Amino acid sequence: MEKIPFVLGGNLQGGELVVTFPYDKTRSQGVIREQTPTPDDHVFRWLAFSYASTHRLMTDANRRACHTEDIAKEDGTINGASWHTAPGSMSDFSYLHTNCFELSMYVGCDKFPHESELPEEWENNRESLLVFMEQVHRGIKGVVRDLEGHGIANAIISVEGIGHDIRTGKIHFNKLFIVNLSGHKQLSLSNMCHHDVLWTTEYSHIRTFCYTKEG
């Protein structure tokens, strides 16, 4: 995860029909269910909905519940911690320690489907998987480099109003990927070896840019 700059991740599971998004661990000690959003909650909700809404069954109001309680109702998504706390989940780790936004997709009621059921399960999830992967292009991407064209490693990129920073990598050091929704965004860049800078960008569905660091 540190060597390869993953941007988006999906953890496929079974036993339920729902997409969960971080945080998966409740903030309050000893509480097993509690709404625990990340600073990027609006982005995670969109990513989860992009999968659930294009799944054949998740948002079908007439589908049967997998268990006695239909945890996701007709939306097909839920904050992981508000379902049940899961300390040390891969989704939480990815968000806290890397630039990757990872969700868990529970793609069917049967946790261990029979081989004969796999073609139908593929059809249920095929469009959802494609739409979810397309979301990796939603937001800002580009390179961060100095005036001489050298990539800036460990540059910290902050988006105004979001308390979660993105950091350029050590190996693919000049690459910048920020999954976000469309709009007018103010970003700041800081690095120990360079002056802090501030810039504003306007982008729609997909925005690609290259920023040259001066000073």
Summary of the structure (lengths in Angstrom):
residues: 215
radius of gyration: 19.1
end to end distance: 31.4
largest distance: 62.4
contacts: 638
relative contact order: 0.19
helix: 22%
strand: 33%
